[in-house]
Amino acid sequence: MAWPWRKTPNDQRTGSSGSFSSASGSAAGTTAYGRLLLFIAGVGGLLYGIDVGIIAAALLYLGKTIDLTVAQTSIVVAAVLGGSMASSLLAGLLADLVGRKKMMIASGLTFIASVGVIVLSQSFVPLFCGRLLQGLSGGVIAVVVPLYLAESLSPRNRGRGAAIFQFMLTLGIVLAALAGWYYTRQAESAIAVAAGNPALIRAIENHAWRSMFFAVMYPGLIFFFGAFTLTETPRWLFRQGRAAEARAALLKIAGPEEVERELEEMRLLALPPGEAETGKGWLWRRKYIVPFVLACLILSLNQATGINSVLGYLVVILKQAGLGARAATQGDVAVKALNCAMTIIAVLLVDRKGRKFLLRLGTGGVVIGLLAAGLLFHRFEARGIDVQQQLQSQIRQDAGGQTLTVPATQTALEAMAGTARPAVGAAAAPPAESEHPWTLTVLYSYGAGEKVASVLSPTGRPQLRIAPAAGEQGSRLVIERALLEPQPGRAAGWLVAGSLAVFIAFFALGPGVVVWLALSELMPTRIRSIGMGIALLLNQGISTLIAALFLPVVGKYGYAAMFFAWAACTVLYFLIASFWLPETKGKTLEEIERHFERPARVEASSG
């Protein structure tokens, strides 16, 4: 594998602005400091991936030990993305004010604090605050680490450096999935031994999800202490008027000739011809506004593929598709490991095939994966039976308030299906005798927020019971939606897992790596920090909105609706990548910036 710290035969490069070879300076990472830089930045990507992935398996037990509504559960998942959205814009401003290094240290400390708050949470509010802190840390990392890499690495290695950040991000998602699988396996084995003891089962489930979160404390400590060993980026130091320190920072990762070349380009772009005299309207010039808008579109559509919601809810999705708890977590690990493996391939290709090629290939594959998953879920959901009216009529009043008890035997649910009507959009009710178990899913409320209860026959509990929680006694029980479905078989579940594997593989190959390069490379130097912050604000805002709406939407309209909506957004992403994105492979940040100037300006500069 041609990692950035190894010299390759292609290191020699000649361009219009000068030439240099591997003999004139070492690539970033050939020195011990270069390897340290890439390692610490990579651990930052690891933390960002952990932020996204750790909730997936925890959802299996979280709602069983902390009383949460459907909306609150979605908010807990989305809080990380919301925190990232809130901190991304501020991170860019602060990175310009105090420097990239200090912001990396602050993000590491915030991550460590977030783990402590989450593990000690006993109710929705502290749990939400802990996840929000985790997101604030992730937002800073998402802005500052790619910014740090872009401003520190040489042009021929910047692509692979950013790809390593994405690789470590995907590795973080895999490690979070492995932690989820490990503690889920332990919990399910212990629950089987508990022999139906409710108090013991609750204690096991409580320990499982808290252990998942606590396990990620260690990489946070590595990143926090490791950031102290880094120097500030050369370009930030140069803009602060500290040219000698900028030169010293560049000499740690490049040879003398390359250092002089990059310093000269920084000087040329510091005061473009005529710009110092006018001082007005610079933000609205074509070379600033066009790349800014293009980067914002790419960052927004990257999340509109649904990637973070798929990663966050993957265990829930696979369980809904017909896999058991253990098989769902195994599928979660397998899909996320594929994500990591495909990122390695993207690392090898990004500086050979280019950003544009990978983005077109990746978005095309993402559309195929999403459409396949949507069609499979549509097939499952079309067989659903609406039993809302039946269950509403079975509500009883007892001393504690209105309750509902439904026998969960195969015979009872098949009898219910025989007298019910198909759900909206369903073709026809399946026959009363079904070869598969039945799943009954009930969306209900006591007037203060919707909750979900479900039961699987014949392997589940002997009955489904809905009763008011503390503070809900005396409130009216309303069945918002009740769907009775033949449980998809294990084969169907693995088909869905395969479709999502296609989605994840192509996302990792294209959008997963290219998005960080588009973010850091397209933004001109003068607006890079604030521009990256705004673009990530849009990115995380869309991601937060999708994650927050996921459970309510699938509760009302089904999973197929979400997959089809994401596929439509990805088609637009493919078109923008094909027709508007310029190729930035092998170009310095200053050369990319000159690309967006008007032709006349470029000719004048050349002359």
For each residue, the residues with C-beta under 8 A, 3 or more apart:
1: 344 347 348
2: 6 8 160 348
3: 6 29 160 164
4: 27 28 29 34 38 153 157 160 161 164
5: 27 28 29 30 34 35 38
6: 2 3 27 29 30
7: 11 22 26 27 30
8: 2 11
9:
10: 156
11: 7 8 21 22 27 156
12: 20 21 22
13: 19 20 21 155 156 586
14: 19
15: 18 19 586 587 591
16: 606
17: 261 265 588 590 591
18: 15 261
19: 13 14 15
20: 12 13 24 25 255 257 258 261
21: 11 12 13 24
22: 7 11 12 25 26 27
23: 255
24: 20 21 255 256 257 258
25: 20 22 154 254 255 256 257 258 259
26: 7 22 30 31 34 253 254 255
27: 4 5 6 7 11 22 30 34 154 156 157 254
28: 4 5 34 37 38 152 153 154 157 161 253 254
29: 3 4 5 6 34 35 37 38 157 161 253
30: 5 6 7 26 27 34
31: 26 34 35 252 253
32: 35 36
33: 36 37 252 253
34: 4 5 26 27 28 29 30 31 37 38 252 253
35: 5 29 31 32 38 39
36: 32 33 39 40 226 229 230
37: 28 29 33 34 40 41 152 230 253
38: 4 5 28 29 34 35 41 42 161 164
39: 35 36 42 43 226
40: 36 37 43 44 104 223 226 227 229 230
41: 37 38 44 45 145 148 149 161 164 165
42: 38 39 45 46 164 165 167 168
43: 39 40 46 47 168 219 222 223 226
44: 40 41 47 48 104 107 141 144 145 165 168 223
45: 41 42 48 49 141 145 164 165 166 167 168 169 171 172
46: 42 43 49 50 168 169 171 172 175 219 223
47: 43 44 50 51 107 108 111 137 138 141 172 216 219 220 223
48: 44 45 51 52 138 141 142 145 169 172
49: 45 46 52 53 168 169 170 171 172 173 174 175 176
50: 46 47 53 54 172 173 175 176 216 219
51: 47 48 54 80 84 111 134 135 137 138 172
52: 48 49 55 80 138 172 173 176 308 311 312
53: 49 50 56 172 173 174 175 176 177 311 312 336
54: 50 51 57 58 176 179 180 212 213 216
55: 52 58 59 76 77 80 131 312
56: 53 59 176 177 180 311 312 313 314 315 316 332
57: 54 60 176 177 179 180 181 183 184 209 212 315 329 332
58: 54 55 61 62 180 209 212 213
59: 55 56 62 63 73 77 313 315 316
60: 57 184 208 209 315 319 325 329
61: 58 64 65 187 205 206 208 209
62: 58 59 65 66 68 73 76 209
63: 59 66 68 73
64: 61 202 205
65: 61 62 202 205 206 209
66: 62 63 121 122 123 124 127
67: 123 124 469
68: 62 63 72 73 76 124 451
69: 72 73 445 448 449 450 451
70: 73 74 443 449 450 451 452 551 552 555
71: 74 75 449 450 551 552
72: 68 69 75 76 124 128 449
73: 59 62 63 68 69 70 76 77 551
74: 70 71 77 78 547 548 549 550 551 552
75: 71 72 78 79 128 548
76: 55 62 68 72 73 79 124 127 128 131
77: 55 59 73 74 80 312 313 547 548 550
78: 74 75 81 82 544 545 547 548
79: 75 76 82 83 128 131 132 134 135
80: 51 52 55 77 83 84 131 132 134 135 138
81: 78 84 85 135 308 540 543 544 547
82: 78 79 85 86 132 135 540 544 548
83: 79 80 86 87 131 132 133 134 135 136 137 138 139
84: 51 80 81 87 88 135 136 138 139 142 536 540 543 544
85: 81 82 88 135 139 536 537 539 540 541 543 544
86: 82 83 89 90 135 136 139
87: 83 84 90 91 135 136 137 138 139 140 143
88: 84 85 91 92 139 140 142 143 532 533 536 537 539 540
89: 86 92 93 530 533 534 536 537
90: 86 87 93 94 533
91: 87 88 94 95 103 139 140 143 144 533 536
92: 88 89 95 96 143 147 529 530 531 532 533 534 536
93: 89 90 96 97 529 530 533
94: 90 91 97 98 103
95: 91 92 98 99 100 103 143 144 147 236 529
96: 92 93 236 529 530
97: 93 94
98: 94 95 102 103
99: 95 102 103 232 233 236
100: 95 103 104 144 147 148 151 232 233 236
101: 104 105 148 227 230 231 232 233
102: 98 99 105 106
103: 91 94 95 98 99 100 106 107 140 144
104: 40 44 100 101 107 108 140 141 144 145 148 223 227 230
105: 101 102 108 109 224 227 228
106: 102 103 109 110 140
107: 44 47 103 104 110 111 137 138 140 141 144 223
108: 47 104 105 111 112 137 220 221 223 224 225 227
109: 105 106 112 113 224
110: 106 107 113 114 133 136 137 140
111: 47 51 107 108 114 115 133 134 137 138 220 223 224
112: 108 109 115 116 217 220 221 224
113: 109 110 116 117 133
114: 110 111 117 118 130 131 132 133 134 136 137
115: 111 112 118 119 130 134 213 214 216 217 220
116: 112 113 119 120 130
117: 113 114 120 121 126 129 130 133
118: 114 115 121 127 130 131 134 210 213
119: 115 116 130 210 213 214
120: 116 117 126
121: 66 117 118 126 127 130
122: 66 126
123: 66 67 126 127
124: 66 67 68 72 76 127 128
125: 128 129
126: 117 120 121 122 123 129 130
127: 66 76 118 121 123 124 130 131
128: 72 75 76 79 124 125 131 132
129: 117 125 126 132 133
130: 114 115 116 117 118 119 121 126 127 133 134
131: 55 76 79 80 83 114 118 127 128 134 135
132: 79 80 82 83 114 128 129 135 136
133: 83 110 111 113 114 117 129 130 136 137
134: 51 79 80 83 111 114 115 118 130 131 137 138
135: 51 79 80 81 82 83 84 85 86 87 131 132 138 139 540
136: 83 84 86 87 110 114 132 133 139 140
137: 47 51 83 87 107 108 110 111 114 133 134 140 141
138: 47 48 51 52 80 83 84 87 107 111 134 135 141 142
139: 83 84 85 86 87 88 91 135 136 142 143 536 540
140: 87 88 91 103 104 106 107 110 136 137 143 144
141: 44 45 47 48 104 107 137 138 144 145
142: 48 84 88 138 139 145 146 536 540
143: 87 88 91 92 95 139 140 146 147 529 532 533 536
144: 44 91 95 100 103 104 107 140 141 147 148
145: 41 44 45 48 104 141 142 148 149 165
146: 142 143 149 150 162 165 516 519 520 532
147: 92 95 100 143 144 150 151 233 520 528 529 532
148: 41 100 101 104 144 145 151 152 230 233
149: 41 145 146 152 153 158 161 162 165 520
150: 146 147 153 158 162 520 521 528 589
151: 100 147 148 233 234 235 236 589
152: 28 37 148 149 233 234 249 253
153: 4 28 149 150 157 158 161 253
154: 25 27 28 157 158 253 254 258 262
155: 13 158 586 587 588 589
156: 10 11 13 27 351 586
157: 4 27 28 29 153 154 160 161 351
158: 149 150 153 154 155 161 162 517 520 521
159: 162 163 350 351 355 517 585
160: 2 3 4 157 163 164 347 350 351
161: 4 28 29 38 41 149 153 157 158 164 165
162: 146 149 150 158 159 165 166 350 513 516 517 520
163: 159 160 166 167 343 346 347 350 513 517
164: 3 4 38 41 42 45 160 161 167 168 347
165: 41 42 44 45 145 146 149 161 162 168 169 516
166: 45 162 163 169 170 343 346 347 508 512 513 516
167: 42 45 163 164 170 171 340 343 344 346 347
168: 42 43 44 45 46 49 164 165 171 172
169: 45 46 48 49 165 166 172 173 343 512
170: 49 166 167 173 174 336 339 340 343 508 512
171: 45 46 49 167 168 174 175 340
172: 45 46 47 48 49 50 51 52 53 168 169 175 176 219
173: 49 50 52 53 169 170 176 177 311 336 339 340
174: 49 53 170 171 177 178 333 336 337 339 340
175: 46 49 50 53 171 172 178 179 216 219
176: 49 50 52 53 54 56 57 172 173 179 180 212 216 336
177: 53 56 57 173 174 180 181 329 332 333 336 337
178: 174 175 181 182 333
179: 54 57 175 176 182 183 211 212 215 216
180: 54 56 57 58 176 177 183 184 212 315 329 332 333
181: 57 177 178 184 185 329 330 332 333
182: 178 179 185 186
183: 57 179 180 186 187 208 209 211 212 215
184: 57 60 180 181 187 188 208 325 326 329
185: 181 182 188 189 326 329
186: 182 183 189 190 208
187: 61 183 184 190 191 204 205 207 208
188: 184 185 191 192 325 326
189: 185 186 192 193
190: 186 187 193 194 204
191: 187 188 194 201 204 205
192: 188 189
193: 189 190
194: 190 191 197 200 201 204
195:
196: 201
197: 194 200 201
198: 201 202
199: 202 203
200: 194 197 203 204
201: 191 194 196 197 198 204 205
202: 64 65 198 199 205 206
203: 199 200 206 207
204: 187 190 191 194 200 201 207 208
205: 61 64 65 187 191 201 202 208 209
206: 61 65 202 203 209 210
207: 187 203 204 210 211
208: 60 61 183 184 186 187 204 205 211 212
209: 57 58 60 61 62 65 183 205 206 212 213
210: 118 119 206 207 213 214
211: 179 183 207 208 214 215
212: 54 57 58 176 179 180 183 208 209 215 216
213: 54 58 115 118 119 209 210 216
214: 115 119 210 211 217
215: 179 183 211 212 218
216: 47 50 54 115 175 176 179 212 213 219 220
217: 112 115 214 220 221
218: 215 221 222
219: 43 46 47 50 172 175 216 222 223
220: 47 108 111 112 115 216 217 223 224
221: 108 112 217 218 224 225
222: 43 218 219 225 226
223: 40 43 44 46 47 104 107 108 111 219 220 226 227
224: 105 108 109 111 112 220 221 227
225: 108 221 222 228
226: 36 39 40 43 222 223 229 230
227: 40 101 104 105 108 223 224 230
228: 105 225
229: 36 40 226
230: 36 37 40 101 104 148 226 227
231: 101 248 249 252
232: 99 100 101 236 237 245 249
233: 99 100 101 147 148 151 152 236 237 249
234: 151 152 237 238 246 247 249 250 262
235: 151 238 239 246 266 525
236: 95 96 99 100 151 232 233 239 240
237: 232 233 234 240 242 243 245 246 249
238: 234 235 241 242 243 246 263 266 270
239: 235 236 270
240: 236 237
241: 238
242: 237 238 245 246
243: 237 238 246 247 263
244: 247 248
245: 232 237 242 248 249
246: 234 235 237 238 242 243 249 250 263 266
247: 234 243 244 250 251 259 263
248: 231 244 245 251 252
249: 152 231 232 233 234 237 245 246 252 253
250: 234 246 247 253 254 258 259 262 263
251: 247 248 254 256 259
252: 31 33 34 231 248 249
253: 26 28 29 31 33 34 37 152 153 154 249 250
254: 25 26 27 28 154 250 251 258 259 262
255: 20 23 24 25 26 258 259
256: 24 25 251 259 260
257: 20 24 25 260 261
258: 20 24 25 154 250 254 255 261 262
259: 25 247 250 251 254 255 256 262 263
260: 256 257 263 264
261: 17 18 20 257 258 264 265
262: 154 234 250 254 258 259 265 266 588
263: 238 243 246 247 250 259 260 266 267
264: 260 261 267 268
265: 17 261 262 268 269 588 590
266: 235 238 246 262 263 269 270 590
267: 263 264 270
268: 264 265 590
269: 265 266 272 525 590 593
270: 238 239 266 267
271: 275 276
272: 269 275 276
273: 604 605
274: 277 278
275: 271 272 278 279 282
276: 271 272 279
277: 274
278: 274 275 281 282
279: 275 276 282
280:
281: 278 284 285
282: 275 278 279 285 288 526
283: 288 289 527
284: 281 288 289
285: 281 282 288 289
286: 289 290 596 597 598
287: 290 291 524 593 594 596 597 598 601
288: 282 283 284 285 291 292 524 526 527 596
289: 283 284 285 286 292 293
290: 286 287 293 294 596
291: 287 288 294 295 522 523 524 592 593 596
292: 288 289 295 296 522 523 524 527 531 534 535
293: 289 290 296 297
294: 290 291 297 298 518 522 576 580 581
295: 291 292 298 299 518 519 522 523 531 532 535
296: 292 293 299 300 534 535 538
297: 293 294 300 301 576
298: 294 295 301 302 514 515 518 519 522 573 576 577 581
299: 295 296 302 303 515 518 519 535 536 538 539
300: 296 297 303 304 538 539 542
301: 297 298 304 305 569 570 572 573 576
302: 298 299 305 307 511 515 539 573
303: 299 300 306 307 308 539 540 542 543 546
304: 300 301 542 546 566 569 570 573
305: 301 302 363 366 370 507 511 566 569 570 573
306: 303 309 310 370 546 562 563 565 566
307: 302 303 310 311 507 511 512
308: 52 81 303 311 312 543 546 547
309: 306 312 313 543 546 547 550 562
310: 306 307 313 314 317 500 503 504
311: 52 53 56 173 307 308 314 336
312: 52 53 55 56 77 308 309 547
313: 56 59 77 309 310 316 317 550 551
314: 56 310 311 317 318 331 332 335 336 500
315: 56 57 59 60 180 318 319 328 329 331 332
316: 56 59 313 319 320 328
317: 310 313 314 320 321 496 500 559
318: 314 315 321 323 327 328 331 332 493 496 497 500
319: 60 315 316 323 324 325 328
320: 316 317 559
321: 317 318 376 377 380 488 492 493 495 496 497
322: 487 488 489 490 491 492 493 496
323: 318 319 327 328 331 490 493 494 497
324: 319 327 328
325: 60 184 188 319 328 329
326: 184 185 188 329 330
327: 318 323 324 330 331 490 493
328: 315 316 318 319 323 324 325 331 332 493
329: 57 60 177 180 181 184 185 315 325 326 332 333
330: 181 326 327 333 334
331: 314 315 318 323 327 328 334 335 493 494 497
332: 56 57 177 180 181 314 315 318 328 329 335 336
333: 174 177 178 180 181 329 330 336 337
334: 330 331 337 338 497 501
335: 314 331 332 338 339 497 500 501 504
336: 53 170 173 174 176 177 311 314 332 333 339 340 504
337: 174 177 333 334 340 341
338: 334 335 341 342 501 504 505 508
339: 170 173 174 335 336 342 343 504 505 507 508 512
340: 167 170 171 173 174 336 337 343 344 508
341: 337 338 344 345
342: 338 339 345 346 504 505 506 508 509 512
343: 163 166 167 169 170 339 340 346 347 508 509 512 513
344: 1 167 340 341 347 348
345: 341 342 348 349 509
346: 163 166 167 342 343 349 350 358 508 509 510 512 513
347: 1 160 163 164 166 167 343 344 350 513
348: 1 2 344 345 352
349: 345 346 352 353 358 509
350: 159 160 162 163 346 347 353 354 355 358 513 514 517 585
351: 156 157 159 160 354 585 586
352: 348 349
353: 349 350 357 358
354: 350 351 357 358 583 585
355: 159 350 358 359 514 517 518 521 581 583 584 585
356: 359 360 577 581 582 583
357: 353 354 360 361
358: 346 349 350 353 354 355 361 362 509 510 513 514
359: 355 356 362 363 510 511 514 577 581
360: 356 357 363 364 510 574 577 578
361: 357 358 364 365 506 509 510
362: 358 359 365 366 506 507 508 509 510 511 512 514
363: 305 359 360 366 367 506 510 511 570 573 574 577
364: 360 361 367 368 506 574
365: 361 362 368 369 502 503 505 506 507 509 510
366: 305 362 363 369 370 503 506 507 510 511 570 573
367: 363 364 370 371 567 570 571 574
368: 364 365 371 372 502 506
369: 365 366 372 373 499 500 501 502 503 504 505 506
370: 305 306 366 367 373 374 499 503 563 564 566 567 570
371: 367 368 374 375 563 564 567
372: 368 369 375 376 499 502
373: 369 370 376 377 496 499 500 503 559 563
374: 370 371 377 378 559 560 562 563 564 567
375: 371 372 378 379 560
376: 321 372 373 379 380 492 495 496 499
377: 321 373 374 380 381 496 558 559 560 563
378: 374 375 381 382 558 560
379: 375 376 382 383
380: 321 376 377 383 384 485 488 492
381: 377 378 384 423 425 426 485 558 559 560
382: 378 379 425 426 427
383: 379 380 426 427 430 485 486
384: 380 381 422 423 426 483 484 485 558
385: 416 417 420 421 422 423 426 429 430 483 484 485
386: 389 420 421 422 423 424 482 483 484
387: 390 391 416 417 420 440 482 483 484
388: 391 392 479 480 481 482
389: 386 392 393
390: 387 393 394 416 419 420 482
391: 387 388 394 395 404 406 442 479 482
392: 388 389 395 478 479
393: 389 390
394: 390 391 404 405 406
395: 391 392 402 403 404 477 479
396: 402 403 404 405
397: 401 402 403
398: 401 403
399:
400: 403 467 468 473
401: 397 398 446 467 468 472 473 474 475 477
402: 395 396 397 446 468 475 476 477
403: 395 396 397 398 400 465 466 467 468 477
404: 391 394 395 396 442 444 464 465 466 477 479
405: 394 396 463 464 465 466
406: 391 394 412 440 455 463 464 465
407: 412 413 462 463
408: 412 413 440 455 456 457 458 460 461 462 463 464
409: 412 413 457 458 462
410: 413 414 437 438 457 458
411: 414 415
412: 406 407 408 409 415 416 457
413: 407 408 409 410 416 417 438 440 457 484
414: 410 411 417 418 432 433 434 438
415: 411 412 418 419 432
416: 385 387 390 412 413 419 420 484
417: 385 387 413 414 420 429 430 432 434 438 484
418: 414 415 429 432
419: 390 415 416
420: 385 386 387 390 416 417 429 484
421: 385 386 429
422: 384 385 386 426 427 428 429
423: 381 384 385 386 426 483
424: 386
425: 381 382
426: 381 382 383 384 385 422 423 429
427: 382 383 422
428: 422
429: 385 417 418 420 421 422 426
430: 383 385 417 434 486
431: 434
432: 414 415 417 418
433: 414
434: 414 417 430 431 437 438 486
435:
436: 486 487 488 489
437: 410 434 456 457 458 459 486 487
438: 410 413 414 417 434 456 457 484 485 486 487
439: 454 455 456 484 485 486 487
440: 387 406 408 413 454 455 457 464 482 483 484
441: 452 453 454 482 483 485
442: 391 404 452 453 454 464 466 479 481 482
443: 70 450 451 452 479 480 481 482 555 556
444: 404 450 451 452 453 466 477 478 479 480
445: 69 448 449 450 451 477 478 480
446: 401 402 468 469 472 475 476 477 478
447: 472 475 476 478
448: 69 445 471 472 475
449: 69 70 71 72 445
450: 69 70 71 443 444 445 480 552 555
451: 68 69 70 443 444 445
452: 70 441 442 443 444 551 555
453: 441 442 444 464 466
454: 439 440 441 442 464
455: 406 408 439 440 460 461 463 464
456: 408 437 438 439 459 460 487
457: 408 409 410 412 413 437 438 440 460
458: 408 409 410 437
459: 437 456
460: 408 455 456 457
461: 408 455 464
462: 407 408 409
463: 405 406 407 408 455
464: 404 405 406 408 440 442 453 454 455 461
465: 403 404 405 406
466: 403 404 405 442 444 453 477
467: 400 401 403
468: 400 401 402 403 446 472 473 474 475 477
469: 67 446 472
470: 473
471: 448
472: 401 446 447 448 468 469 475
473: 400 401 468 470
474: 401 468
475: 401 402 446 447 448 468 472
476: 402 446 447
477: 395 401 402 403 404 444 445 446 466 468
478: 392 444 445 446 447
479: 388 391 392 395 404 442 443 444 482
480: 388 443 444 445 450
481: 388 442 443 555 556
482: 386 387 388 390 391 440 441 442 443 479
483: 384 385 386 387 423 440 441
484: 384 385 386 387 413 416 417 420 438 439 440
485: 380 381 383 384 385 438 439 441
486: 383 430 434 436 437 438 439
487: 322 436 437 438 439 456
488: 321 322 380 436 492 493
489: 322 436 492 493
490: 322 323 327 493 494
491: 322 494 495
492: 321 322 376 380 488 489 495 496
493: 318 321 322 323 327 328 331 488 489 490 496 497
494: 323 331 490 491 497 498
495: 321 376 491 492 498 499
496: 317 318 321 322 373 376 377 492 493 499 500
497: 318 321 323 331 334 335 493 494 500 501
498: 494 495 501 502
499: 369 370 372 373 376 495 496 502 503
500: 310 314 317 318 335 369 373 496 497 503 504
501: 334 335 338 369 497 498 504 505
502: 365 368 369 372 498 499 505 506
503: 310 365 366 369 370 373 499 500 506 507
504: 310 335 336 338 339 342 369 500 501 507 508
505: 338 339 342 365 369 501 502 508 509
506: 342 361 362 363 364 365 366 368 369 502 503 509 510
507: 305 307 339 362 365 366 503 504 510 511 512
508: 166 170 338 339 340 342 343 346 362 504 505 512 513
509: 342 343 345 346 349 358 361 362 365 505 506 512 513
510: 346 358 359 360 361 362 363 365 366 506 507 513 514
511: 302 305 307 359 362 363 366 507 514 515 573
512: 166 169 170 307 339 342 343 346 362 507 508 509 515
513: 162 163 166 343 346 347 350 358 508 509 510 516 517
514: 298 350 355 358 359 362 510 511 517 518
515: 298 299 302 511 512 518 519
516: 146 162 165 166 513 519 520
517: 158 159 162 163 350 355 513 514 520 521 584
518: 294 295 298 299 355 514 515 521 522 581
519: 146 295 298 299 515 516 522 523 532 535 536
520: 146 147 149 150 158 162 516 517 523 528 532
521: 150 158 355 517 518 584 587 589 592
522: 291 292 294 295 298 518 519 584 592
523: 291 292 295 519 520 527 528 531 532 535
524: 287 288 291 292 527 528 531 593 596
525: 235 269 528 589 590 593
526: 282 288
527: 283 288 292 523 524 530 531
528: 147 150 520 523 524 525 531 532
529: 92 93 95 96 143 147 532 533
530: 89 92 93 96 527 533 534
531: 92 292 295 523 524 527 528 534 535
532: 88 92 143 146 147 295 519 520 523 528 529 535 536
533: 88 89 90 91 92 93 143 529 530 536 537
534: 89 92 292 296 530 531 537 538
535: 292 295 296 299 519 523 531 532 538 539
536: 84 85 88 89 91 92 139 142 143 299 519 532 533 539 540
537: 85 88 89 533 534 540 541
538: 296 299 300 534 535 541 542
539: 85 88 299 300 302 303 535 536 542 543
540: 81 82 84 85 88 135 139 142 303 536 537 543 544
541: 85 537 538 544 545
542: 300 303 304 538 539 545 546
543: 81 84 85 303 308 309 539 540 546 547
544: 78 81 82 84 85 540 541 547 548
545: 78 541 542 548 549
546: 303 304 306 308 309 542 543 549 550
547: 74 77 78 81 308 309 312 543 544 550
548: 74 75 77 78 82 544 545
549: 74 545 546 552 553
550: 74 77 309 313 546 547 553 554 562
551: 70 71 73 74 313 452 554 555
552: 70 71 74 450 549 555 556
553: 549 550 556 557 561 562
554: 550 551 557 558 559 561 562
555: 70 443 450 452 481 551 552
556: 443 481 552 553
557: 553 554 561 562
558: 377 378 381 384 554 561
559: 317 320 373 374 377 381 554 562 563
560: 374 375 377 378 381 563 564
561: 553 554 557 558 564 565
562: 306 309 374 550 553 554 557 559 565 566
563: 306 370 371 373 374 377 559 560 566 567
564: 370 371 374 560 561 567 568
565: 306 561 562 568 569
566: 304 305 306 370 562 563 569 570
567: 367 370 371 374 563 564 570 571
568: 564 565 571 572
569: 301 304 305 565 566 572 573
570: 301 304 305 363 366 367 370 566 567 573 574
571: 367 567 568 574 575
572: 301 568 569 575 576
573: 298 301 302 304 305 363 366 511 569 570 576 577
574: 360 363 364 367 570 571 577 578
575: 571 572 578 579
576: 294 297 298 301 572 573 579 580 581
577: 298 356 359 360 363 573 574 580 581
578: 360 574 575 581
579: 575 576
580: 294 576 577
581: 294 298 355 356 359 518 576 577 578
582: 356 592 595
583: 354 355 356
584: 355 517 521 522 587 592
585: 159 350 351 354 355
586: 13 15 155 156 351
587: 15 155 521 584 591 592 595
588: 17 155 262 265 591 592
589: 150 151 155 521 525 592 593
590: 17 265 266 268 269 525 593 594
591: 15 17 587 588 594 595
592: 291 521 522 582 584 587 588 589 595 596
593: 269 287 291 524 525 589 590 596 597
594: 287 590 591 597 602 605
595: 582 587 591 592
596: 286 287 288 290 291 524 592 593
597: 286 287 593 594 601 602 605
598: 286 287 601 602
599: 602 603
600: 603 604
601: 287 597 598 604 605
602: 594 597 598 599 605 606
603: 599 600 606 607
604: 273 600 601 607
605: 273 594 597 601 602
606: 16 602 603
607: 603 604
